[in-house]
Amino acid sequence: MDRRSFIAAAGTAAVPLAGCLEATLSDGDYDIGMSSNAFVPERYEVSVGDTVVWGNNGSRGHTVTAYESALPEGAAFFASGGFESTDAARTAWESDGSGNIQPGDTFEHTFEVAGEHGYFCIPHERKGMVGVIVVSE
């Protein structure tokens, strides 16, 4: 097979795989997107009783994990993977990747207490992947 025939065949064979590597969420499927190292938007405002949906529209896994010590008094802790504390979420992530939100997947949480709810992505926290949900009455 000559070089041009090989390149043409290889290019055609790769086309069906292209869609498998991208997240399949559209903007209407989530409130907050997860790009390579950021939550978009980083700050999001809702009212008490609203549910926020995070969508991984990036190409690698992320987590959504509350900063437990910074939650308003009486607020429920939240973390992808269903953990009950920041430490438990970190330990599980470091152990086996638990809490990972795959590209194309979502995580949601309903906010019942007013105030600022800070959160982060465990594997990308050091790169500044943090956010805040501002809940008003």
N, C-alpha and C positions, 0 to 999 in steps of 0.2 A: 504494500500500500504506500502511495506517495504521501509526502508531508501534507499537502493541501487536503487530500481525502481524509487523512487521519484527523486533522484539526476540525474539519467540517463534521465528521462523525462524532468526535468527542464533544464539540459544542452542542450538537443536537441532543446527545445523551444527557447532558447536564441540565438542560432546561427544565425537565419535570421536577428536579430536586430543588430548584431555586426557591420555590414557595415554601418548602419544608423548613427552611432555615430562618424564616421571618416570623415574627409574632403575627397572630391573626386577629388582633383586636382593632376595632375602629374607635375613634374618639368618643362616640356615644356609648361605648360599653363600660366606661370607667370615668371617675372624677379626677383621679390623680394618676398620671403615667409614671412609669419607671424606666428611665433611659439608662445608659451605661453606668453613670455615677451620680444620678440626680433624680429626685422626685419632682415632677412637673405638673402643677406648680408646687413650689416649696412650701408655701403658706396657703391654706385653704379654709374658707369660712363657711360654717353651717349653723343651723339652729338646733337646740336641744331636741332629741328624737330623730334627727336625720341620720341616714346611713351613708357612709362614705365608701366608695369602691375604688381600690387601687388596681390598676391593670399593668401587667408587665408587657410593655410594647417594645422592649429591648431584645437583645440577643443572648442574654445570660440570666441566670437565676438571681433573685433578690429576696429579701425578707422585709416584713413590716413589723417592727418591734418597738413598743412604747418604752420611753424612759420612765420606768416605774416610779422613781423618786421625784420626778417632776410633774406627775399627774395632779390635777386638782383633787382636793379632798373629796372622797366618796366616789371618784371616777373608777370605772372598771378598767383593769389592765387589758391590753390587747396585743396580740402577736400572731403572725401567721404561724400555723402549727399548733395553735391552741394552748400555748404555755401559760403558766400562772405567774411568771416573774421574768424580769430582764435576765437575771442570772441563769434561770432554767433554759431560756431561749438561747442564750450564748453557749451554754454547755452542750445543748443538743445540736446546735449548728456545728460546733467544733468537733463533736463526736461523730456525727453521721450526716450532716447537712440537713437535718430536720428543720422544717419551717420554710423551706425553699419554695418560692413561687416561680414556676417555670415560665419561659416566654409564652405569651398567649393566654396565661391563666390570670385569675383575679383573686383578690382578698377583700372582704368587707367587714366593717364594724359600725355598730350603731352607737352614737354618742348621747348619753343621758345626763351628763353633768356639764354645766357651763364652765368655761375657762380655756386655757391653752394646754393642748395635749401634744407634747413633743414625742417624736419617734425617729427611728433610723433604720438603715439596712445593715445588718450585722457584717456581711463580708465587705461592704463598701463604706462603712462609717468613717474610716481614716481618710477616705478620699472626699469626705464632705457630704455623703448622701444622708442628709437629715431633713426633717420637715416638721411642720407644726399644723395641727388642726385647731382653729379658733372656733369655739362653740359659744353661741350667744343664746340668751333666753328669749 
